[in-house]
Amino acid sequence: MLQVWDVLGVYQSNNRPLDDEEYDDLVDPIRDWLESGATPEELSARLCRRLESHYGLQCINELADLDFMREVHSWWWSGR
């Protein structure tokens, strides 16, 4: 799901990275947030802050990734 979302655009070009680990450092935090019962809105805000602190990306709106986090949230809870 993170590769399809691909906020950095690294998987959308012909020069894809040789590994599939670009977003691995987001998996554990997202899983922790989901396990804590975070809503999609909270997930989007937390992801925004994580992208700022770890990737140097500026978030103009903490709900910018709300659609993606709704998809993740739905996927997570449908498997429970």
Helices and strands as residue ranges (DSSP letters): H 2-5, H 24-35, H 40-50, I 51-55, H 66-78
